[in-house]
Amino acid sequence: MVTLDRLPIGKKSVIQRVNGQGALRRRLLDMGLTPHTRVMVRKVAPMGDPIEIYLRGYELTLRLEDAGQIEVEPLTEEA
């Protein structure tokens, strides 16, 4: 397993766990970052932070610090 902030651009994965506590965790879950959701990193800002991810039919921008709280399982090409 790897965290979302370490996923390469274009690699698809499935969220396994959302870490963090309190308001941060609630905010991530409210944005649709829930377990078993497919996500893909679309872009990385020129300085590396933030990143843009694609999930549930929309783009979402996250700080690397927040993306590091989300554990994902990369998908194989045929999945």
N, C-alpha and C positions, 0 to 999 in steps of 0.2 A: 504494500500500500504506500501511497505517496500523498503529499498535500497538494492542494490546488495551485499554490504559488510555484511549485516545481514542475508543473506539467508543461511540456513544450507546445508551441503554437500549433493548432490544427489537430492535436491529439484528443480523441474523445474518451470520456471516462464516465463512471457512475459514482455519485456521492455515496460514501459508506457511513460517515459519521460527521456530525457538526460539533466541534469542541467549543470551548469558550464558556463564559459564565454570564449570568444576569442579562443585562440589556443587550450586550453584543450578540450573544447566542440567539436571543429572541429576535433581534433585527435581521440576522442572517436567515433564520427560519421564515420570517415574514416576507423576505424577498424571494422566497421560493427555493432556497437552498436546503432542500430536505433530503433525507436518505432515499436512495433508489432513483434519484433524478439524474438524467444524462446531462452532462455539461461538456463544453469544448472551449478551450482558450482561443479567442479570435485574434486579439491584438495585445501588444505590450507597448506602453508609452516609451518614447525615446530614452528616457532616463531609467526605464525599468519598472516604474511604479506610477500609476496603477496599471491593472490589466483589465481587458475587456473579455467577458465570457459570454457564451451563448447557451441559453437553457430555456426550456418551455416556450420556445418561439420568440424570445426577445433577447436583446443584448443588455448586459449588466456590467457596470464598472465597479471593481473592488480594489481596495488598497491591498498591497502584498501582505501586510500584517494580518488583515482579516482573512485573506485567501489561505494563509497558513494555518488557520483553524479548521479547515475543511479537508477531511481525509477522503481520497478518491481511489477507485480501482480502475486503472487504464483498461480500455476495451481492446480486444484483438481486432484485426482488420475485418474479419468475417462476422463479428458480432453486431 
